[in-house]
Every structure is written in structure tokens, then in C-alpha cells.
């Protein structure tokens, strides 16, 4: 597994979340049909992508990245992976082959993002108190 910096990982993750937002919100019916998933699920996933990307880009823009926010992003990604596995377990019967492959592949990519973000957050020093 290559070693990416926290900043590189957050940028890549933010770009994929932006793509998720664009596809999930502006091509909902097409994506739902291709994957064999309900349109509501696709739309909700898309809308989750927007604030996620914004938070990732905000952390990247910080001169001293927030350890708490980096951990929050990593935990959110671990939860996304768990949710993706639940979607596979509960919806596989109605999903297309492409849908199963896409959901499984994105879960693996998000798992890698989560691991790199977790490691990157662990390497950050804790934030200093606002009032010392």
C-alpha cells in the first residue's frame, strides 16, 4: 500500500465526494438504474457527498489541520464502508452486477481513504487550547 500524506488523501477523498454529489444529485435516475438501487438511496448518498467534500477541503486549507476533524472524517469513512457492506447484504438481490461491483469497489477505496486519514490524524499534534 503506498503511503499518502493526509493532505493528498483528503484532496483525493474530497474530489471523489464531489463526484458522488454530482452523480447522485444530477444523474439520480440514471445511476439508480445502472446500479439497481432506489433513487432515494442514490440521492441521499449524493447529498452526503457535498458537506463531506466541503469539510475535507476545509481541513486541507487549514495551516495546521485539526486532528479532531481529521479523525471525524476517518470515522465517517469507516461508517460509510460499513453502510456500503450493509447495502450489499440487504440489496444485492435487486442490484445489477455493475451495482455490486461499483458498491464493493467504492467501499474498498473509501476504506483505504479512512486508513490513510486515520494514520494522518494520528500523526498530528493535538490542538492547543483556545485560552492558555
Number of C-alpha atoms within 10 A of each C-alpha: 5 5 9 14 13 22 18 15 21 27 17 16 25 23 17 17 23 21 16 21 25 17 20 25 21 13 15 21 18 14 19 20 14 14 21 19 20 16 19 14 13 23 23 14 19 23 18 16 25 18 15 19 24 15 18 22 18 15 21 20 11 9 7 11 19 18 19 14 15 25 18 16 24 25 16 15 24 20 15 18 21 14 13 19 15 12 17 18 10 11 16 15 11 14 21 17 13 12 21 19 14 14 17 17 13 15 20 14 15 22 19 18 23 26 17 23 27 21 18 20 22 14 11 15 11 12 11 7 6 5 4 4
